[in-house]
Structure formats: structure tokens, C-alpha cells
Amino acid sequence: MAKNTVKNSARVADTIRPTVAGAKDNPALHLLRTVVSRVTTPLLPDDYLKLANPLWSARELRGKVVDVRRETEDSATLVIRPGWGFSFDYQPGQYIGIGVLLDGRWRWRSYSLTSSPLSSRRSRTITITVKAMPEGFLSTHLVGGVAPGTVVRLAAPQGNFVMPDPAPSSVLFLTAGSGITPVMSMLRTLARRDQVGDIVHLHSAPTESDVLFGQELGALQNQHEGYRLSIRATRSQGRLDLARLDEVVPDWRERQTWACGPAAMLEAAESAWAAAGIRDQLHLERFAAVRAANHGSGGTVEFARSGKTATIDGATSLMEAGEQAGVQMPFGCRMGICQSCVVSLVDGHVQDLRTGVEHEPGSRVQTCVTAASGDCKLDV
């Protein structure tokens, strides 16, 4: 099966704290953190730790934005120095959650790591590259408004859209727009490992000036004979037609392929690879969930434990409803993959936004991809 990790860059949350990563790598440090947390109850160790360093926390992962570098007119790279508990042993292609305090609320998004874990271990920093979206309140702020020195919350790296070590003998990267971000981490890692072998990279952007990391990609091509880059300016050349892929990459069926970009491109890739009988050679990363055209009727959602309610339409997820009502909703990938957001449906009916399947009372439902189908009650 192809690896198909999805992440969401358009959700708002003030939610439960992320799990501390790297505890197994520093057992003595983690034990000390646990002991301090217990002996200071009901006072929290953060009350003392933050006086010394705002990145020290016994409850959550934190980081500090140390630099913001403009990439294109509407995108920027954030250099972040993680604090206590962050593990730099992530895999190239994974993503992290980042929480920023805006208007009194912590707003969460997930972004691909663009740094190589090899360089991160040395510099003790990570990078994410963000493209401002018209509907993206947080992405616009990160690109144009976040200042160096800002302390953010972090969720541990995760995701299965990764490059193995050693890399396959022949690779095809199929990217478009900001879909190049996870692949950039892979390319930087391959270069540092001296594993840039037989790689064909097809990248699409509206214009050449919109290409993220354009100069670095050009330098990679000049430095490594096996890396062949083809950039398509879609505004003048139109979108890449995968039905004519043979003309561009004659041996694409023999390559392991990593694809990330708009939904239409990924759907076309799935169809093409499936028709060729090589679906297991295609690894996909989606930045948005694919929702069914039909959805629930909406209704009033009661959050039993918190005593709060929210009236929503049939296209709004239960997670969004809870967060808008101020309920601390459990969350993970926010795309229906990781099962971290599952809660019990006490009463009423809800509908899966992807498949249209309706769930009855007593079911365990994924709040990030289900909506109200009439009035309902959740055990949260």
C-alpha cells in the first residue's frame, strides 16, 4: 500500500497539550521532569521554569522563532529553536504541529518540516516553510506578521510520507506549489548523505518567481548529475498532463514516486499509477481532507462533560464546533488518519464528511471528519 499521510493547514484549536517527545532518549531528564511536576502540585513547574527560560516546560513542547526568511512574495521560512523535550530524530518528509497565540487563543496548524534532521541535530533548530493562503488566517500571520523571539507551542513530528535510508535507486518527485516543502527536507537530507542518485523532479508553480527554493534547487541540479529538475510555469504552460508522462519521464513506472500538491494532481496520479498496476510505488501527501459532496443536516451539538453546546451546519466538523464553543477537544492529525480525536457519541446521529456514512449512539467517532446529522451529544 502507498503511504498516504494527510495533514490540515486550515483549522483553529485551543486544545490539549502535545505529548512530550524524546522522553525515551533522555530517561533521567524525563524522570526529573515527572518528579518536579508531582511535588509542585497544585503549583505547576512551568510557573518556575518559565522565569528562567520560556522554552522550559514540564507540560508541553515549546519553541522560539529565531528568524523569518522570505522565500517568495507570499511565502516565508520560519527558523524555530525547540525547547526542552523535542526530539530531532524526525524523518525527512514528516510534519509538525505549531500553535501560535492570536487574539487570546492558541491557533494550531500542521506544516511540513523543510529542514534536514541531520542539520537540525547540529544547529538545534528546525524550519517550516509557509505559504500565505487567502483563507488562511494563521498562514498569513506566520508569513507576514510573526516576529523573531515569538514563543510557540509545538506538537511532535509525525507522518508516514518519508524518505527511507538508504534511498531507492531511482526516484520521481512530483510536486506543485507548497507541495514541495516535505520533498525539500528529503532533498536536503539526500544531499547531506551523499545519496543524490537517479532523481527526476517535476515541479509546477504559477510562474518561475513563485517556485519555492528555486535557487537551491538549481544549485542541486548543477552539483549533482543524477538530479534532473523540470519546472513547469502553469500560468503560461498549463498544468502537467499525467496522461502524457511517458513523454517527460519514459521510465516513470520503474521509479518510486513521492507526490505532494493540489488534490486534482494527486487524484490524477492515483488513477495513472493504479492503471499501470504500480499503486504501491506511489507515496502521497495530502494537505487537505477529501470530503463527500453530501454532508449531514447539521444541528445542536451538546458536549456532555463540559456542559457547552454549539449549533452548526452539516459541513462543520464536530471538532471545529467544540473548539468554537471553547471545549478542549482531543486532536492529532485533524484529517481522519491517526484516531487521536475519537470520542463516544452518547445520543443522536453524526455523519462522516468523507464517506457520508452515518453513525448511531454508542459509536466511537472521529470528531475531525464527522458532522452533526441532527441534534447530538458527545462524551467530551
RAVENRA-V821481 format. One record per residue. N is the residue number from 0. PSI is psi in whole degrees, -180 to 180 (NA if undefined). D_LAST is the distance of its C-alpha to the last C-alpha in Angstrom with 2 decimals. Layout:
N,PSI,D_LAST
N,PSI,D_LAST
This chain:
0,145,34.29
1,149,33.99
2,127,31.42
3,84,29.06
4,136,26.56
5,148,24.84
6,158,23.35
7,133,22.30
8,25,24.20
9,55,22.76
10,156,19.15
11,137,17.87
12,142,15.19
13,90,14.54
14,-171,12.29
15,155,12.25
16,144,15.85
17,153,17.81
18,140,19.29
19,126,22.85
20,154,25.35
21,10,28.77
22,-39,28.11
23,-22,30.25
24,-22,33.02
25,69,33.30
26,-37,32.44
27,-43,34.41
28,-42,32.74
29,-38,29.25
30,-44,30.27
31,-43,31.60
32,-43,28.44
33,-44,26.42
34,-47,29.03
35,-41,29.17
36,-39,25.42
37,-43,25.68
38,-17,28.88
39,0,27.82
40,136,24.70
41,-5,23.64
42,142,25.53
43,142,24.35
44,-26,27.07
45,-31,26.27
46,-29,27.82
47,-42,31.06
48,-40,30.89
49,-19,30.40
50,-32,33.59
51,-41,35.52
52,121,33.83
53,-14,30.82
54,-7,30.10
55,123,29.70
56,136,26.15
57,-7,24.72
58,-27,21.11
59,162,21.35
60,137,23.92
61,165,26.05
62,163,29.10
63,131,31.84
64,117,33.38
65,-17,37.06
66,149,38.55
67,117,37.98
68,122,40.55
69,132,41.18
70,-53,41.62
71,-174,42.35
72,-33,42.32
73,27,38.59
74,156,37.30
75,153,37.23
76,129,36.63
77,125,34.62
78,122,35.85
79,134,33.17
80,104,33.89
81,153,30.86
82,-155,30.53
83,129,29.98
84,-8,28.25
85,136,28.73
86,128,30.48
87,8,33.25
88,44,33.56
89,168,31.76
90,141,33.40
91,126,35.14
92,-14,33.06
93,171,29.60
94,165,27.28
95,159,25.21
96,142,22.34
97,130,23.55
98,131,21.82
99,135,24.07
100,114,23.68
101,130,24.75
102,37,24.78
103,5,22.59
104,146,19.73
105,119,19.42
106,128,20.06
107,139,19.70
108,165,21.99
109,135,23.47
110,145,27.25
111,141,29.84
112,129,31.78
113,-9,35.40
114,159,36.90
115,138,38.36
116,-27,36.94
117,-43,40.59
118,-32,41.19
119,-39,37.84
120,-32,38.77
121,-46,41.99
122,-17,40.88
123,31,37.46
124,161,36.10
125,162,34.18
126,146,34.47
127,149,32.44
128,124,34.21
129,134,32.53
130,126,33.91
131,127,33.18
132,144,31.80
133,-37,32.52
134,4,28.90
135,97,27.62
136,-47,27.05
137,-40,26.35
138,-39,29.04
139,-40,31.58
140,-42,30.80
141,-37,31.11
142,-41,34.40
143,-7,36.00
144,-20,34.36
145,136,32.96
146,144,35.52
147,139,36.63
148,-13,35.27
149,131,31.74
150,130,29.14
151,162,26.19
152,151,23.15
153,146,23.47
154,146,21.52
155,148,23.74
156,143,26.05
157,174,25.08
158,149,26.35
159,3,28.96
160,81,31.33
161,160,33.77
162,123,37.50
163,165,38.79
164,115,41.46
165,161,44.21
166,156,43.79
167,158,45.07
168,-31,48.76
169,134,48.21
170,145,45.24
171,123,44.40
172,127,41.96
173,105,41.01
174,159,39.25
175,140,39.01
176,-134,37.95
177,-1,35.25
178,-8,34.87
179,-14,37.53
180,-50,35.25
181,-32,34.08
182,-29,37.62
183,-39,39.07
184,-40,37.48
185,-47,39.04
186,-43,42.42
187,-37,42.55
188,-44,41.75
189,-40,44.35
190,-41,46.89
191,-29,46.33
192,-2,46.65
193,44,49.75
194,22,48.21
195,93,48.82
196,-121,50.60
197,96,50.85
198,126,48.15
199,130,48.20
200,113,45.78
201,117,45.45
202,138,43.65
203,142,43.32
204,157,42.88
205,-47,44.10
206,169,47.01
207,-31,48.29
208,-15,47.26
209,-2,43.63
210,118,43.68
211,138,41.42
212,29,43.37
213,-47,46.52
214,-41,49.01
215,-39,47.37
216,-41,47.27
217,-39,50.93
218,-39,51.81
219,-42,50.13
220,-37,52.25
221,-32,55.39
222,-23,54.72
223,113,53.68
224,-31,55.89
225,-12,53.30
226,115,50.70
227,115,51.44
228,133,49.51
229,117,49.70
230,131,48.18
231,120,47.95
232,100,47.92
233,-25,46.23
234,-31,47.38
235,-28,50.98
236,-12,50.80
237,170,47.94
238,155,45.10
239,129,45.84
240,107,46.64
241,-16,45.42
242,-18,47.81
243,25,50.56
244,-29,49.09
245,-31,52.17
246,-27,54.27
247,-45,52.24
248,86,51.20
249,-31,53.47
250,28,51.92
251,-28,48.22
252,-19,47.78
253,-3,48.78
254,148,46.30
255,130,42.77
256,133,40.93
257,123,38.00
258,134,36.92
259,130,34.60
260,-157,34.76
261,154,34.10
262,-40,32.52
263,-40,35.89
264,-42,37.68
265,-37,35.27
266,-40,35.39
267,-39,39.19
268,-44,39.25
269,-45,37.21
270,-44,39.68
271,-44,42.71
272,-36,41.76
273,-43,40.76
274,-30,44.08
275,-3,45.90
276,24,44.26
277,37,42.89
278,-28,39.16
279,-9,38.50
280,0,40.42
281,124,38.06
282,122,35.12
283,148,32.83
284,120,30.46
285,141,28.56
286,1,27.21
287,149,25.31
288,148,23.60
289,114,25.83
290,149,24.31
291,155,25.87
292,-36,28.02
293,142,26.32
294,-180,22.71
295,173,20.55
296,-10,21.58
297,178,18.65
298,-169,17.17
299,124,14.68
300,125,10.99
301,129,8.96
302,100,5.44
303,-46,5.80
304,-36,5.04
305,-18,6.56
306,18,8.98
307,160,9.67
308,161,11.10
309,136,13.03
310,122,16.05
311,165,16.96
312,177,19.75
313,-4,19.79
314,-6,20.43
315,129,17.41
316,157,14.66
317,-34,11.02
318,-47,10.64
319,-42,13.44
320,-45,12.14
321,-43,9.04
322,-37,11.55
323,-27,14.11
324,-3,12.16
325,18,11.73
326,137,8.04
327,96,8.26
328,136,7.37
329,147,8.89
330,164,12.25
331,-104,15.71
332,-21,18.52
333,19,16.81
334,15,19.27
335,21,18.00
336,-50,19.98
337,-14,18.35
338,10,15.25
339,-20,13.31
340,8,10.53
341,131,10.03
342,169,6.97
343,138,7.99
344,110,9.35
345,-42,9.79
346,154,12.49
347,-168,14.66
348,148,15.72
349,161,15.04
350,136,17.81
351,124,18.44
352,-18,20.10
353,-41,22.58
354,-19,23.86
355,0,23.06
356,135,21.84
357,138,19.68
358,143,16.92
359,167,16.67
360,141,14.28
361,-12,13.62
362,156,13.68
363,121,11.81
364,149,11.77
365,110,12.41
366,-22,10.64
367,-19,13.68
368,24,16.17
369,152,14.85
370,163,15.24
371,136,15.00
372,71,17.92
373,-179,18.02
374,144,15.45
375,165,12.19
376,134,8.88
377,147,5.67
378,73,3.80
379,NA,0.00
